């Protein structure tokens, strides 16, 4: 199941509260039928993105770039150390931080409390298996799968168009490009 399905399910149900209790996740109110298989599939990622006893609304997971990065990292699978790059104000040099794979959610929650919200965040597994690039004000996501590498680009609409044009110039097959825009179901670039 694609990570875009998780983003879509959370966006379509922003009032859901996810409550981690031990090794379980309670969803309040009851999980809508259409979101049930998606949330069940991504239960391990949701468990890792929440601390025991923590309650978080779906809308909060999507609106906090640091919380969203933690969730996406776990949804993509964490098997190697990570590097977080933060882009502050225009003209400032990017700042890079190692992120320990065993404490991603805690590390990123602390970063959210201690740092000014950046205009762009980039989180990558050092083994090259996946990268998430999140631009403030994102409206949609382009998911690119090439070989064993996954790339998630969360961007405003203008940036999505630019990424799609670059992918076409790189001669990537359309079936390798999956797109999700807020309020719409995920789809493959070919249709």
C-alpha positions in Angstrom: 0.0 0.0 0.0 1.3 3.4 -0.9 2.2 6.1 1.6 -0.1 8.4 -0.3 -3.0 6.4 0.9 -2.1 7.1 4.5 -1.9 10.9 3.8 -5.2 10.8 2.0 -6.9 8.9 4.9 -5.6 11.3 7.5 -6.6 14.3 5.4 -10.1 13.0 4.7 -10.6 12.4 8.5 -8.9 15.3 10.2 -10.9 15.0 13.4 -9.8 11.5 14.2 -7.8 11.3 17.4 -5.1 8.7 17.4 -4.3 7.5 20.9 -1.4 5.1 21.5 -1.9 2.7 24.4 1.0 0.3 24.8 1.3 -1.6 21.5 -2.1 -0.5 20.2 -3.6 2.6 18.6 -7.1 3.6 19.5 -8.9 5.8 17.0 -11.6 8.1 18.3 -14.3 8.4 17.1 -14.7 5.0 15.4 -12.6 4.6 12.2 -14.6 5.3 9.0 -14.9 2.1 7.0 -12.9 3.5 4.0 -10.0 4.4 6.2 -9.9 1.1 8.2 -7.6 -0.9 5.8 -5.2 2.0 5.4 -4.8 2.7 9.1 -4.5 -1.0 9.8 -1.8 -1.4 7.2 0.1 1.6 8.7 -0.4 0.7 12.3 3.3 0.0 12.9 4.2 3.5 11.5 1.5 5.1 13.7 2.8 3.3 16.8 6.3 4.5 16.1 5.3 8.1 15.5 3.4 8.3 18.8 4.6 8.1 22.3 2.8 5.7 24.7 -0.2 7.5 26.1 -0.1 10.3 23.6 -3.2 11.5 21.8 -2.9 13.4 18.5 -5.5 14.5 16.0 -4.9 13.5 12.4 -4.9 17.2 11.4 -2.0 17.8 13.8 0.0 15.0 12.2 -0.5 16.6 8.8 0.1 20.3 9.9 3.3 19.8 11.8 6.2 19.2 9.4 8.3 17.5 12.1 5.5 15.2 13.2 4.7 14.4 9.5 8.3 13.6 8.7 8.4 11.1 11.7 5.3 9.4 10.5 6.4 9.2 6.9 9.9 7.9 7.9 8.2 5.0 9.8 5.8 4.4 6.9 8.7 4.1 4.5 10.7 1.9 6.8 13.7 2.9 9.0 16.6 0.6 8.7 19.5 3.0 8.6 20.5 6.3 10.2 18.9 9.4 8.9 20.0 12.9 8.0 17.6 15.9 8.5 18.4 19.1 6.6 16.6 22.2 7.5 16.3 25.2 5.2 15.6 28.5 7.1 15.2 31.9 5.6 16.2 32.5 2.0 20.0 33.0 1.8 20.8 31.1 5.1 22.9 28.0 4.7 21.0 24.7 5.3 21.6 23.0 8.7 22.1 19.2 8.8 21.4 17.0 11.8 21.9 13.3 12.3 18.7 11.6 13.4 19.1 8.3 15.3 16.8 5.7 13.8 15.6 4.4 17.2 14.3 7.8 18.3 13.0 9.5 15.2 9.7 10.7 16.7 11.2 12.0 19.9 14.1 13.7 18.1 11.8 15.4 15.6 9.3 16.5 18.3 12.2 18.1 20.2 13.3 19.8 17.0 9.8 21.2 16.6 9.9 22.7 20.1 13.4 24.1 19.8 13.7 25.4 16.3 12.0 28.0 14.2 9.7 26.5 11.6 11.8 26.1 8.4 10.6 26.8 4.9 11.8 23.3 3.8 12.8 20.1 5.5 14.6 17.2 3.9 14.9 13.8 5.6 16.8 11.0 4.0 17.9 7.5 4.9 21.7 7.3 4.5 21.4 4.0 2.8 19.6 5.8 -0.1 16.3 3.8 0.2 14.1 6.8 0.6 14.0 10.6 0.8 11.2 12.9 2.0 11.4 16.6 0.9 8.7 18.8 2.5 8.2 22.4 1.5 6.1 24.7 3.8 2.6 25.3 2.5 2.6 21.9 0.7 -0.6 21.1 -1.1 0.2 17.8 -2.7 2.7 15.0 -2.9 4.6 13.4 -5.7 5.8 9.9 -4.9 8.5 8.6 -7.2 9.7 5.0 -7.2 12.9 4.1 -9.1 14.5 0.8 -8.4 14.8 0.3 -4.6 14.5 4.1 -4.0 11.4 6.0 -3.0 11.2 9.8 -3.1 8.3 11.7 -1.5 8.0 15.4 -2.5 5.5 17.4 -0.5 5.1 20.8 -2.2 2.8 23.6 -3.1 1.1 23.1 -6.5 3.7 25.1 -8.4 6.5 22.9 -7.1 4.5 19.7 -8.0 4.2 20.9 -11.6 8.0 21.6 -11.7 8.8 18.1 -10.3 6.5 16.4 -12.8 8.1 18.3 -15.7 11.6 17.4 -14.4 10.5 13.7 -14.2 9.2 13.8 -17.8 12.6 15.3 -18.9 14.3 12.5 -17.0 12.2 10.0 -19.0 10.7 8.4 -16.0 7.8 6.1 -16.9 4.5 7.7 -15.8 3.6 4.5 -13.8 6.5 5.3 -11.5 4.9 8.6 -10.5 2.1 8.7 -8.0 0.3 11.9 -7.1 -1.9 13.0 -4.3 -3.5 16.4 -3.9 -5.5 17.5 -0.8 -9.2 16.6 -1.3 -8.6 14.1 -4.1 -7.8 10.4 -4.2 -4.2 9.4 -5.0 -3.5 8.5 -8.7 -0.7 7.4 -11.0 0.5 10.0 -13.5 -0.7 7.8 -16.4 -4.3 8.3 -15.2 
